[in-house]
Amino acid sequence: MSYPDRNNPYSFNEFLQWRERVDYYADDPFAQKVVRTFCGDMAPEVDAAAREVSRKASSKWRKLAEAIAWPEKRPYMMHYDGHNNRIDRIVRPMETEIMEREVFGEALFSQKTHPWVRLIKMFLIYQNGEACVACPLTCTEGMVTVMEPYADTPEVRAVLEHCKEGIDGEYAIGAQYLSEIQGGSDVPANLLEAVQEDGVWRLYGTKFFCSATHADYAMVTAKPKGSEKVGLFVMPSWLPGDKERERRNGYTIDRIKWKMGTSELTTAELTLNGAVAYQVGPLERGLANMVGVVLTYSRLTVGLSGAASMVRAWREAAQYCRFREAFGAPLDKFPMVAGQLQAIERSAKRTLAGAFRLYKEVLDLPGGFLGVSGVKEEPAMQRKRYLVRELVMLQKIAASWDCPEVLRSAMSLFGGHGVMEDFSSLPRLYRDAAVNELWEGPRNVLLTQIHRDLHKAAPWYPPQEFVAELLAGADEGLVKEFQDESGRIFEHPNLLEMSPATVEVCRQWDDFCHRLFHAYQDVALEMVESQA
């Protein structure tokens, strides 16, 4: 019986105490099994690194991420100083700068940091959402990877060293500026101009979506004057000695955009008026290197960050449902709730397992995404490289779509508290996830690209063989079903001819790709669950 009591004694303290004490990695036996399954001989070192960084991610960095998310702490622009000098200072809260310095201080891109160690640390860091570190981390990773084979000038070598090993303990932060006002995905339509003046490349024009605008360096796509080729350049935000004077390198930050998510991270519009930049790789390879390396790493990160958000949502929703009672019983004892929790758990686990399985396949590629210069690969390796590239896009499509669904379901288990931003981190993670679905190619663009890729490769890599190798380890009957379905879909010549038939094939292709990657993730999940 419940009698009136004007001094209602109810408290959330038990749940809050659990949340304060929980350790993202030490209290996650599934994540530990993922490490043992995919990291091979590196597993003990990866496990030790995860335990060390998790203590920070689960406590201090979690609290900092929550503090900087409040609307009153959103970054803002100070275009001029008190003496009318144009400075374009991005004003950010102290908590952001503390966490950024500590996270980048992990030296994630150093020659001394193994890729598996970097991955597990990034996964744990991403459980705190964007927090003005997630995007800069992956941008820096892509920047380092694409610069390494092309560090053939003192300027590029200096940038690379600053990003990888730091200078006096300070590690550089990278960004990538591709999108222009006419469209983000259509990079060949870029109009930003690169001009050689006195032996130095200078950039002229505008960029419309520039995230991590506070970064030290940015990878920028631009067309050399009089050319239709898209070149790739690294642009310092400040030339030597100018950062302290707040004098930008020949560009202005015109406006910070107002986003629904990742709001701790500035995304801005820029005008470049002679910004000094350094060429990265052959000009004719600029677009290929930007899309094939820099964007590919960003897409990998979307999958990993989706897994991180889902794992946190599953953990916190499950604990809340054990704590919270209604009608005399804990919420997790209601069948409807139990079913929702099981669905959240399965999505979180298979996304995490799939992300690590895919990363292992990336590490197994000789020379990574760039390949080994001057080496002609065997047909089997060519197919493998092609398969991995398509898998990265498929993961981006599936994980970025699944993540908001899982977060919304988890929020619903909190009832009205689920949308209260001072009660839980889930609303913030949900908004971040919605933004991540659009970054680095929205769903429709990537679906069209994959379809085009498979059509083009069909003479040497038929879609049915692609499906079979993608689903290696899956039930043979399931593989045959996907093969038959792909055959029917590819009877349609392309996805660009406007007709009712094409619209229907597009719908089928969308559904097919999502289920196909889920099947890949399910194989990865079985690999983990079969571990002792």
Phi, psi and omega in degrees: 000149178237109180263159180302140176209104183294342176256070185305119186274003188297143181214147175266008189302323181299314178294318182293323178295320175299315183296326178290327186268340188297142178248121187306323184257312183300330181262017181235086181297332179292315178300323178295322177292324177300316178299314181295328183287317192251343188270357174058224182295342181279353188306314180299318179293320179295317179300315180296318179295322180296317181296323181292312184283334181296327178299327178279315181297325185280344185236276186300311183291328175299315182292322177295319179298321179291322183293318185280352183279349183291140185307323182291350179254012176300141177295150178217165183265139166242100188287327184230150173272185184290353181248018176070024173271133178287118184239332182049055178279129173269112184272119182234155180291156181301322181301323179297315183292326177295309183294318179302314181297319182287319180294311179291337175292349174290353178054050186296335185253011178292154175299337183277348183262118180291145180305324179293323177296316178301316184296313183293324178294319179295320178301316181289321177296320183291347177292348176265010179082194182298300175052026178064020175233333186295308179297312178302326179297310183289327176296320179293321178300313179296320179298312180299315184296318183282334180280331188307312180282351185243017181280069186251012174229156180302324183293313181292321178298322180294318177298314181300316180295322179297321180286321187275311189248351178077169175231116182053041177083358179258123183258133182290154179245136182253159176219175176219126182243101180249310196289140174239170191298333182282350176152143183274318186283335182272069184299323178301341179274005178305147180241351179305133188253136174252127183232134175274119179234116181055041177078008181238136175283132174232144186251137181226131177137202185230149170237143193250336176231099183237097180273163185055046185295346179277358188297163178281326182219157177222140168279127186232134173267139180203154178261125175301145183309128178079010183237152174263354179286147177260116178268164179241131184226152170253127185245120173290144175288331177222142172281162184308129178087352185265342182298317180296328179273359180056047178246106184294157183279073172066031175210161177238148173263107190278324184197140170269132181280153181257100185261158178282336181219180185045038189287345176288341182260127179284135168238124193225168173256133185238146168242122180258126183230067180094026179296132178288134179216161183240130182296137177241106180078175179299142181302322182288349178257006185301310181295315181299318180290323179294312182284317186284340181240297187296308180293326181296319177294323177296321179292322174302319181295324178301320177295316181292317180292327175298317177299318181298314180294321180293320179297317179294319179298317179298313183299313185285324178293319180297317180293319180297320181288337172285326182280314189282135178245151174212137180054036173084009181217150175300148183302324184288357176270356176272129184304321180297317179293316180302320179295319177296317180297321179296320179294319178297315180299315182296317179297317181296314184293315184288330177292318178294313179299317180296322180295319179288322177298316180295320179296323176298320179294325176296314181296334180281353178280122177300124180077010180064210184291335181280337184079181180262120184300132175080002181254123177275121185275152174293154180307322181297320179287326176299317178295319180297316180298317178297315180301316182295319179299318179291324178299322179300317178292320179297320178296318180300316180299309187288310185294320182289337177276321181291325188300310177299325179296315180294317180295320178297318179295318179296318179299324182296333180286345175272000184063218180300331179293342184298335180253009179270113187286347174266002179256324187211157176278349189299320177300322178293316177297325179295315179294321177298318182296323179296324178290319183298333179296334184266334181293149173059036176101108177291170188306312185296324180294314182291322177300316179295320180296316181297317179299316179296317179301314183292323175299314183294324183274353187308321181300328181246351178212079183304144182306324180294324177288321176303313180298317182297318181286326177297322184262025177306128181099349179276166177303134184300322179296320179294318179301316180298321178298316179293322179297314180298319181294319179296323178299318180293318181296319185280001169292337177277130191295321180200175183253015186249349179278115185288114177196158176303325180295319181292320178301319179292319178296322176300318179297316179296319181295318177303309182294320181299311183298321181296313180292325180298314181288328174300322179295322175298315179298322181296324175296317178298319180297319178297323178298320180288314185290341177279351177290146177292000000 
